[in-house]
Amino acid sequence: MSRAALLVLADGRFPAGGHAHSGGAEAAVKAGRITDAVSLEQFCRGRLHTSGAVAASLAAAAALGVDPRKLDRAADARTPSPALRLVARRLGRQLVRAARATWPHPELDELAHQFPKGAHQPVVLGTAARAAGLGPQDAAYCSLYEGVSGPATAAVRLLGLDPFDATAVLARLAPALDRAAQDAVEAGQRALSDGPEALPARSAPLLEIGAEAHADWPVRLFAS
């Protein structure tokens, strides 16, 4: 496995469209749930253990070779919010374009053919990791890090938060992220043997509700 490929895939500058999304942080800021570095850390920690854990497990399962069509249906079932399903597919479509250009692979071609409007982003992420020669743990780490770094970066812009403080939040989350990545790999392995039904289905109701409200805002800084 290539650690250099992992750095490319996890780089925030990889043209997969994530920079335009706040991971729910914009809605949380407006609702007063994120006001400083402490509340940002609480938000990211909650995201890590709910929707983040689900996404990482999907990515790990895809990297292990679980049928992406089954995983995409599992992702739909675990995403109650229509707004978040739409966002996930848009990000998946952008990611598959970037991944095909970077690591040409028949599985990515097939994914693009099967899902012309985009598969769920974690499913594409795991497939992209597989195409890059990476494993399920790499895919899980990429997914989890993206899930917390997006809100942290957005908070800098939304609140004028000191970027040093935002980065310190990510550093403090590292041990929890390590454990979550291992859990995601184990879930992916269960999905490989028992099917996607074995994947976690943790909920984050405030993220879902916030996403629906955010989608109707006439003016917003981030797409989600």
Contacts in CASP RR format, 6 or more apart in sequence:
PFRMAT RR
TARGET T0000
AUTHOR 0000-0000-0000
METHOD contacts of the structure
MODEL  1
MSRAALLVLADGRFPAGGHAHSGGAEAAVKAGRITDAVSLEQFCRGRLHT
SGAVAASLAAAAALGVDPRKLDRAADARTPSPALRLVARRLGRQLVRAAR
ATWPHPELDELAHQFPKGAHQPVVLGTAARAAGLGPQDAAYCSLYEGVSG
PATAAVRLLGLDPFDATAVLARLAPALDRAAQDAVEAGQRALSDGPEALP
ARSAPLLEIGAEAHADWPVRLFAS
1 133 0 8 1.000
1 134 0 8 1.000
1 135 0 8 1.000
1 138 0 8 1.000
2 132 0 8 1.000
2 133 0 8 1.000
2 134 0 8 1.000
5 103 0 8 1.000
5 132 0 8 1.000
5 133 0 8 1.000
5 134 0 8 1.000
6 132 0 8 1.000
6 134 0 8 1.000
6 138 0 8 1.000
6 141 0 8 1.000
6 142 0 8 1.000
8 14 0 8 1.000
8 102 0 8 1.000
8 132 0 8 1.000
9 125 0 8 1.000
9 128 0 8 1.000
9 129 0 8 1.000
9 132 0 8 1.000
9 134 0 8 1.000
9 138 0 8 1.000
9 142 0 8 1.000
10 141 0 8 1.000
10 142 0 8 1.000
10 145 0 8 1.000
10 146 0 8 1.000
12 18 0 8 1.000
12 19 0 8 1.000
12 149 0 8 1.000
14 98 0 8 1.000
14 102 0 8 1.000
15 94 0 8 1.000
15 98 0 8 1.000
16 91 0 8 1.000
16 92 0 8 1.000
16 94 0 8 1.000
16 95 0 8 1.000
16 98 0 8 1.000
16 99 0 8 1.000
17 91 0 8 1.000
17 94 0 8 1.000
17 95 0 8 1.000
18 91 0 8 1.000
18 94 0 8 1.000
18 146 0 8 1.000
18 150 0 8 1.000
19 153 0 8 1.000
20 222 0 8 1.000
20 223 0 8 1.000
21 87 0 8 1.000
21 91 0 8 1.000
21 150 0 8 1.000
21 154 0 8 1.000
21 222 0 8 1.000
21 223 0 8 1.000
21 224 0 8 1.000
22 150 0 8 1.000
22 151 0 8 1.000
22 154 0 8 1.000
22 158 0 8 1.000
22 221 0 8 1.000
22 222 0 8 1.000
22 224 0 8 1.000
23 47 0 8 1.000
23 147 0 8 1.000
23 150 0 8 1.000
23 151 0 8 1.000
23 154 0 8 1.000
23 207 0 8 1.000
23 222 0 8 1.000
23 224 0 8 1.000
24 151 0 8 1.000
24 154 0 8 1.000
24 207 0 8 1.000
24 210 0 8 1.000
24 211 0 8 1.000
24 214 0 8 1.000
24 224 0 8 1.000
25 34 0 8 1.000
25 40 0 8 1.000
25 43 0 8 1.000
25 150 0 8 1.000
25 151 0 8 1.000
25 154 0 8 1.000
25 155 0 8 1.000
25 158 0 8 1.000
25 222 0 8 1.000
26 154 0 8 1.000
26 158 0 8 1.000
26 214 0 8 1.000
26 220 0 8 1.000
26 221 0 8 1.000
26 222 0 8 1.000
26 224 0 8 1.000
27 210 0 8 1.000
27 211 0 8 1.000
27 213 0 8 1.000
27 214 0 8 1.000
28 34 0 8 1.000
28 43 0 8 1.000
28 151 0 8 1.000
28 206 0 8 1.000
28 210 0 8 1.000
29 35 0 8 1.000
29 155 0 8 1.000
29 158 0 8 1.000
29 159 0 8 1.000
31 210 0 8 1.000
33 39 0 8 1.000
33 43 0 8 1.000
33 206 0 8 1.000
34 40 0 8 1.000
34 43 0 8 1.000
34 151 0 8 1.000
34 155 0 8 1.000
34 158 0 8 1.000
34 159 0 8 1.000
35 159 0 8 1.000
36 159 0 8 1.000
36 161 0 8 1.000
37 161 0 8 1.000
37 162 0 8 1.000
37 165 0 8 1.000
37 166 0 8 1.000
37 168 0 8 1.000
37 169 0 8 1.000
40 151 0 8 1.000
40 152 0 8 1.000
40 155 0 8 1.000
40 161 0 8 1.000
40 166 0 8 1.000
40 169 0 8 1.000
41 169 0 8 1.000
41 172 0 8 1.000
41 173 0 8 1.000
43 151 0 8 1.000
44 147 0 8 1.000
44 148 0 8 1.000
44 151 0 8 1.000
44 152 0 8 1.000
44 169 0 8 1.000
44 170 0 8 1.000
44 173 0 8 1.000
45 173 0 8 1.000
45 176 0 8 1.000
46 204 0 8 1.000
47 147 0 8 1.000
47 148 0 8 1.000
47 151 0 8 1.000
47 204 0 8 1.000
47 207 0 8 1.000
48 144 0 8 1.000
48 147 0 8 1.000
48 148 0 8 1.000
48 173 0 8 1.000
48 176 0 8 1.000
48 177 0 8 1.000
48 180 0 8 1.000
49 176 0 8 1.000
49 180 0 8 1.000
49 202 0 8 1.000
50 202 0 8 1.000
50 203 0 8 1.000
50 204 0 8 1.000
50 207 0 8 1.000
51 202 0 8 1.000
51 204 0 8 1.000
51 207 0 8 1.000
52 143 0 8 1.000
52 144 0 8 1.000
52 147 0 8 1.000
52 180 0 8 1.000
53 180 0 8 1.000
53 183 0 8 1.000
53 184 0 8 1.000
53 200 0 8 1.000
53 202 0 8 1.000
54 75 0 8 1.000
54 78 0 8 1.000
54 122 0 8 1.000
54 199 0 8 1.000
54 200 0 8 1.000
54 201 0 8 1.000
54 202 0 8 1.000
55 121 0 8 1.000
55 122 0 8 1.000
55 143 0 8 1.000
55 144 0 8 1.000
55 147 0 8 1.000
56 122 0 8 1.000
56 139 0 8 1.000
56 140 0 8 1.000
56 143 0 8 1.000
56 144 0 8 1.000
56 180 0 8 1.000
56 181 0 8 1.000
56 184 0 8 1.000
57 140 0 8 1.000
57 183 0 8 1.000
57 184 0 8 1.000
57 187 0 8 1.000
57 188 0 8 1.000
57 191 0 8 1.000
57 199 0 8 1.000
57 200 0 8 1.000
58 71 0 8 1.000
58 74 0 8 1.000
58 75 0 8 1.000
58 120 0 8 1.000
58 122 0 8 1.000
58 123 0 8 1.000
58 126 0 8 1.000
58 143 0 8 1.000
58 199 0 8 1.000
59 122 0 8 1.000
59 123 0 8 1.000
59 125 0 8 1.000
59 126 0 8 1.000
59 129 0 8 1.000
59 136 0 8 1.000
59 139 0 8 1.000
59 140 0 8 1.000
59 142 0 8 1.000
59 143 0 8 1.000
59 184 0 8 1.000
60 126 0 8 1.000
60 136 0 8 1.000
60 137 0 8 1.000
60 139 0 8 1.000
60 140 0 8 1.000
60 143 0 8 1.000
60 184 0 8 1.000
60 185 0 8 1.000
60 187 0 8 1.000
60 188 0 8 1.000
60 189 0 8 1.000
61 71 0 8 1.000
61 126 0 8 1.000
61 136 0 8 1.000
61 187 0 8 1.000
61 188 0 8 1.000
61 191 0 8 1.000
61 192 0 8 1.000
61 196 0 8 1.000
61 199 0 8 1.000
62 68 0 8 1.000
62 71 0 8 1.000
62 122 0 8 1.000
62 123 0 8 1.000
62 124 0 8 1.000
62 125 0 8 1.000
62 126 0 8 1.000
62 127 0 8 1.000
62 129 0 8 1.000
62 130 0 8 1.000
62 139 0 8 1.000
63 126 0 8 1.000
63 127 0 8 1.000
63 129 0 8 1.000
63 130 0 8 1.000
63 134 0 8 1.000
63 135 0 8 1.000
63 136 0 8 1.000
63 138 0 8 1.000
63 139 0 8 1.000
63 140 0 8 1.000
64 135 0 8 1.000
64 136 0 8 1.000
64 188 0 8 1.000
64 189 0 8 1.000
64 191 0 8 1.000
64 192 0 8 1.000
65 130 0 8 1.000
65 192 0 8 1.000
66 188 0 8 1.000
66 191 0 8 1.000
66 192 0 8 1.000
66 195 0 8 1.000
66 196 0 8 1.000
68 111 0 8 1.000
68 114 0 8 1.000
68 119 0 8 1.000
68 123 0 8 1.000
68 127 0 8 1.000
69 114 0 8 1.000
70 195 0 8 1.000
70 196 0 8 1.000
71 120 0 8 1.000
71 123 0 8 1.000
71 191 0 8 1.000
71 196 0 8 1.000
72 115 0 8 1.000
72 119 0 8 1.000
72 120 0 8 1.000
72 123 0 8 1.000
73 196 0 8 1.000
74 196 0 8 1.000
74 197 0 8 1.000
74 199 0 8 1.000
75 88 0 8 1.000
75 120 0 8 1.000
75 122 0 8 1.000
75 123 0 8 1.000
76 85 0 8 1.000
76 120 0 8 1.000
77 201 0 8 1.000
78 199 0 8 1.000
78 201 0 8 1.000
79 85 0 8 1.000
79 88 0 8 1.000
79 120 0 8 1.000
79 208 0 8 1.000
80 203 0 8 1.000
80 208 0 8 1.000
81 207 0 8 1.000
81 208 0 8 1.000
81 209 0 8 1.000
81 211 0 8 1.000
81 212 0 8 1.000
82 212 0 8 1.000
83 211 0 8 1.000
83 212 0 8 1.000
83 214 0 8 1.000
83 215 0 8 1.000
83 224 0 8 1.000
84 207 0 8 1.000
84 208 0 8 1.000
84 211 0 8 1.000
84 224 0 8 1.000
85 120 0 8 1.000
87 211 0 8 1.000
87 223 0 8 1.000
87 224 0 8 1.000
88 120 0 8 1.000
88 121 0 8 1.000
88 122 0 8 1.000
89 115 0 8 1.000
89 117 0 8 1.000
89 118 0 8 1.000
89 119 0 8 1.000
89 120 0 8 1.000
89 121 0 8 1.000
90 118 0 8 1.000
90 223 0 8 1.000
91 121 0 8 1.000
91 124 0 8 1.000
92 118 0 8 1.000
92 119 0 8 1.000
92 120 0 8 1.000
92 121 0 8 1.000
92 123 0 8 1.000
92 124 0 8 1.000
92 125 0 8 1.000
93 115 0 8 1.000
93 117 0 8 1.000
93 118 0 8 1.000
93 119 0 8 1.000
95 121 0 8 1.000
95 124 0 8 1.000
95 125 0 8 1.000
95 128 0 8 1.000
96 108 0 8 1.000
96 111 0 8 1.000
96 112 0 8 1.000
96 115 0 8 1.000
96 118 0 8 1.000
96 119 0 8 1.000
96 124 0 8 1.000
96 127 0 8 1.000
96 128 0 8 1.000
97 112 0 8 1.000
99 108 0 8 1.000
99 124 0 8 1.000
99 127 0 8 1.000
99 128 0 8 1.000
99 131 0 8 1.000
99 132 0 8 1.000
100 108 0 8 1.000
100 109 0 8 1.000
100 112 0 8 1.000
102 132 0 8 1.000
103 128 0 8 1.000
103 131 0 8 1.000
103 132 0 8 1.000
103 133 0 8 1.000
104 131 0 8 1.000
105 130 0 8 1.000
105 131 0 8 1.000
107 127 0 8 1.000
107 130 0 8 1.000
107 131 0 8 1.000
108 127 0 8 1.000
108 128 0 8 1.000
108 131 0 8 1.000
111 119 0 8 1.000
111 123 0 8 1.000
111 124 0 8 1.000
111 127 0 8 1.000
112 118 0 8 1.000
118 124 0 8 1.000
122 143 0 8 1.000
125 139 0 8 1.000
125 142 0 8 1.000
125 143 0 8 1.000
126 136 0 8 1.000
126 139 0 8 1.000
126 143 0 8 1.000
129 135 0 8 1.000
129 136 0 8 1.000
129 138 0 8 1.000
129 139 0 8 1.000
129 142 0 8 1.000
130 139 0 8 1.000
136 184 0 8 1.000
136 185 0 8 1.000
136 188 0 8 1.000
136 189 0 8 1.000
137 181 0 8 1.000
137 182 0 8 1.000
137 185 0 8 1.000
140 180 0 8 1.000
140 181 0 8 1.000
140 184 0 8 1.000
140 185 0 8 1.000
141 177 0 8 1.000
141 181 0 8 1.000
143 184 0 8 1.000
144 177 0 8 1.000
144 180 0 8 1.000
144 181 0 8 1.000
144 184 0 8 1.000
145 170 0 8 1.000
145 177 0 8 1.000
148 169 0 8 1.000
148 170 0 8 1.000
148 173 0 8 1.000
148 177 0 8 1.000
149 170 0 8 1.000
152 166 0 8 1.000
152 167 0 8 1.000
152 169 0 8 1.000
152 170 0 8 1.000
153 166 0 8 1.000
154 221 0 8 1.000
154 222 0 8 1.000
155 161 0 8 1.000
155 166 0 8 1.000
156 162 0 8 1.000
156 163 0 8 1.000
156 166 0 8 1.000
157 221 0 8 1.000
158 221 0 8 1.000
187 198 0 8 1.000
187 199 0 8 1.000
187 200 0 8 1.000
188 198 0 8 1.000
188 199 0 8 1.000
190 198 0 8 1.000
190 199 0 8 1.000
191 197 0 8 1.000
191 198 0 8 1.000
191 199 0 8 1.000
211 224 0 8 1.000
214 220 0 8 1.000
214 224 0 8 1.000
215 224 0 8 1.000
END
